[in-house]
Structure formats: C-alpha cells, structure tokens
C-alpha cells in the first residue's frame, strides 16, 4: 500500500482587482481574519489592462502597493480568495485576463484540490453581487478548485442587518460592499463580515492535509 506524504496548509493568496479602493479595504479585512485564525496571507493585484489616459478620465486613484500576481504565483498557496469589483453583474475584464493566462496551470492540472472563495463590491443591492459569484464559479470549477462559501455559520446577524444607511453588502456566498457609485467606503459591518470570512476560510484549510508535491517529498528523503 502506497503512503502519500501530507502536510498542513501553507498560506492564502488574496487576489484582487480594485479600481477605487473598496475591494482593497475588504482584502485587508480578509487578511486580518486569516491571521487572527493563525494563518498566513499575501494580497496580490492582477495587472491593469486599461491605459493610463482612460484611468485618469475615470478619476481612478493610484493603485495600492500590492505585488502584481503572475499565474505561477498561485502554486505556492493552498487557498485563493478572489476580490472582485463587479462589471455589469460579472467579474471585470482585468480579472478575466489574469485567469485566461492560467491555461498552462489548467493543462498541467496544478490547481485541483486548492480551496477558493470570493468577495465582491457592487454599486448597490441590485448591482449583481450574487451574479458576480456565479461568473467566477465557472473558472473555479474548470480548475478543480474547491469553492468555500461564507455561509451563515457565524454571520447571520451581519448578513441580515438592514440598519446601516445603505445596507450591508455580503451574502452566504461571501463578503461584499456597496460602493453607492463611489460615494461610500466599506462600513464596519461589511469589514467585520470580511474578517469573519478570512477567519473561517483559514479554519477550513487548517482541517485539511494537503499532499506533498513529488519534488518536495524527494528532496526531503535525500
């Protein structure tokens, strides 16, 4: 009987596209939740595809100081949390361009078995939060990623809260925020939900033993 060497989770890659800072703020809260649970996380941003002159016309602020991710960076992580600014109810072209560049990882089956989740930013309650999750879920499925929803386990009060002036973003799918066409930044409830998602995501990873990669196992036996 062959024994497969296993190990605990290494870290989480938080991969975002944030034009006006809403998703970046949620990402920081997600990272804080992961670290609170004893895990490690690194925030990355996907490459921008719009020219600078267009970004200026859109009054987009400078990009946050996160490293720009390359597809092979995903290999060193056991969990991937994707932060999405919605575009017409789906995920943005910048994020799609990044995932379209992961074809070699798909062809060599490098991502199956890793855990994945998502969090989103929309203009308001009708802006497509749930449909944005649907749009990224197909990508997760084709890569064999294991989707981890937020659920209601520790979030019933936050998801159901309607006391905030513009409501509270987020759903059982994952954390979220309403930007109100950039008039609002994530409120405390939305940030709390994102922190909880990060914590729960790591707790699920921490229960899992991952196979040791063949090259790692070989070097350890020498």
C-alpha positions in Angstrom: 0.0 0.0 0.0 1.4 3.4 -1.1 1.6 6.0 1.6 1.1 9.6 0.5 3.1 12.2 2.3 0.9 15.1 3.5 1.3 18.5 5.2 -0.8 21.3 6.6 -1.8 24.4 4.7 0.9 26.9 3.8 -0.8 30.2 3.1 -3.6 32.0 1.2 -3.3 34.2 -1.9 -5.8 37.1 -1.8 -6.0 38.1 -5.5 -7.9 41.3 -6.2 -8.8 43.9 -8.7 -9.6 47.2 -7.1 -10.1 50.4 -9.1 -11.4 52.8 -6.3 -10.2 51.0 -3.2 -13.3 49.3 -2.0 -12.1 45.7 -2.8 -8.6 46.6 -1.3 -10.2 47.5 2.0 -12.2 44.3 2.1 -9.0 42.4 1.2 -7.2 43.9 4.2 -10.0 42.7 6.5 -9.9 39.2 4.9 -6.1 39.1 5.6 -6.7 40.2 9.2 -9.2 37.4 9.7 -6.8 34.8 8.3 -4.0 36.0 10.6 -6.4 36.1 13.5 -7.0 32.4 13.0 -3.3 31.7 12.9 -2.8 31.6 9.1 -0.7 33.5 6.6 -1.9 35.5 3.6 -0.5 37.7 0.9 -2.5 40.3 -1.1 -1.9 40.5 -4.8 -3.4 42.6 -7.5 -4.0 41.5 -11.1 -2.4 43.5 -13.9 -4.3 46.6 -15.1 -5.4 46.4 -18.7 -6.8 49.9 -19.2 -4.4 52.6 -20.5 -3.4 55.4 -18.0 -5.3 58.0 -20.0 -8.6 56.1 -19.6 -7.9 55.6 -15.9 -7.4 59.4 -15.5 -10.7 60.1 -17.2 -12.4 57.7 -14.8 -10.8 59.5 -11.9 -9.2 56.3 -10.7 -6.7 56.8 -7.8 -3.2 55.3 -7.9 -3.1 51.6 -7.5 -2.5 50.1 -4.0 1.0 49.0 -3.2 0.5 45.2 -3.7 2.6 42.9 -5.8 1.2 42.2 -9.3 0.5 38.5 -9.5 1.6 36.1 -12.1 -0.2 32.8 -12.8 2.6 30.7 -11.4 2.5 32.5 -8.1 -0.7 30.5 -7.3 1.4 27.3 -7.0 2.8 28.3 -3.6 -0.7 28.7 -2.0 -3.3 26.2 -0.8 -6.1 28.7 -0.7 -7.1 31.5 -3.1 -9.5 34.3 -2.1 -10.6 36.4 -5.1 -11.7 40.1 -4.6 -13.9 41.3 -7.4 -15.3 44.7 -8.4 -18.4 43.8 -10.4 -18.8 44.9 -14.0 -22.4 44.6 -15.3 -23.1 41.8 -12.9 -19.9 39.8 -13.7 -16.3 39.9 -12.8 -14.1 42.5 -14.5 -12.0 42.1 -17.7 -8.8 42.6 -15.7 -9.5 39.6 -13.5 -10.6 37.6 -16.5 -7.4 38.4 -18.4 -5.5 37.0 -15.4 -7.4 33.8 -15.2 -7.3 33.4 -19.0 -3.5 33.4 -18.6 -3.6 30.4 -16.3 -4.1 28.0 -19.2 -0.8 26.2 -18.6 -1.8 25.6 -15.0 -5.1 24.1 -16.2 -3.3 21.9 -18.8 -0.9 20.5 -16.2 -3.6 20.2 -13.5 -1.7 22.3 -11.0 -4.7 23.8 -9.1 -7.1 21.0 -8.4 -7.7 20.5 -4.7 -6.8 24.0 -3.7 -9.5 25.9 -1.8 -11.1 29.1 -3.2 -13.6 31.8 -2.2 -14.6 35.3 -3.2 -15.7 38.7 -2.0 -17.2 41.5 -4.1 -18.0 45.1 -4.5 -21.1 46.4 -6.3 -22.8 49.8 -6.6 -25.8 48.7 -4.6 -28.1 45.8 -3.7 -29.2 45.4 -7.3 -25.7 45.7 -8.7 -25.1 41.9 -9.1 -23.3 40.6 -6.0 -24.6 37.1 -6.4 -24.3 37.0 -10.2 -20.7 38.1 -9.8 -20.1 35.0 -7.7 -21.8 32.9 -10.4 -19.4 34.3 -13.0 -16.2 33.4 -11.2 -17.5 30.0 -10.1 -17.2 28.6 -13.6 -13.5 29.4 -13.5 -13.1 27.7 -10.2 -14.8 24.6 -11.4 -12.7 24.3 -14.6 -9.6 24.5 -12.5 -10.8 21.9 -10.0 -10.8 24.4 -7.1 -12.9 23.7 -4.1 -15.3 26.6 -3.5 -15.8 27.6 0.1 -18.8 29.8 0.6 -19.1 32.1 3.6 -22.4 30.6 4.7 -24.4 31.6 7.8 -22.4 29.8 10.5 -21.0 32.9 12.2 -22.6 35.6 10.0 -26.4 35.5 10.4 -26.5 38.9 12.3 -24.2 40.7 9.8 -25.8 39.4 6.6 -29.3 40.1 7.9 -28.5 43.6 9.2 -30.5 46.3 7.5 -29.9 49.1 10.0 -27.0 50.7 8.1 -27.9 53.7 6.0 -27.1 52.0 2.7 -27.5 48.4 4.0 -24.7 45.9 4.4 -23.2 44.1 1.4 -22.3 40.4 1.5 -24.3 37.2 1.4 -23.8 33.5 2.1 -21.6 33.4 -1.0 -19.0 35.8 0.6 -18.3 39.2 2.0 -19.2 42.3 0.0 -19.7 46.0 0.0 -22.0 48.6 -1.6 -20.0 51.5 -3.1 -23.0 53.6 -3.9 -21.2 54.7 -7.1 -18.1 55.5 -5.0 -19.9 57.7 -2.5 -19.3 55.1 0.3 -16.4 53.1 1.6 -16.9 49.7 3.3 -18.7 50.1 6.6 -17.9 48.4 9.8 -20.4 45.6 9.3 -19.0 44.8 5.8 -15.4 44.8 7.2 -16.5 42.6 10.0 -18.0 40.2 7.6 -14.8 40.1 5.5 -12.7 39.5 8.6 -15.0 36.6 9.5 -14.8 35.2 6.1 -11.0 35.2 6.2 -11.0 33.5 9.6 -13.5 30.8 8.6 -11.6 30.2 5.3 -8.4 29.5 7.2 -10.1 27.3 9.7 -11.4 25.1 6.9 -7.9 25.0 5.4 -6.4 24.1 8.7 -8.6 21.0 9.0 -7.1 19.7 5.7 -4.0 17.7 4.9 -2.5 18.5 1.5 -0.3 16.1 -0.5 3.3 16.9 -0.5 4.5 17.7 -4.1 6.7 14.9 -5.5 9.8 17.2 -5.8 9.4 18.3 -2.2 9.0 14.8 -1.0 12.0 13.6 -2.9 14.3 16.3 -1.6 13.1 15.6 2.0 14.0 11.9 1.7 17.6 12.7 0.5 
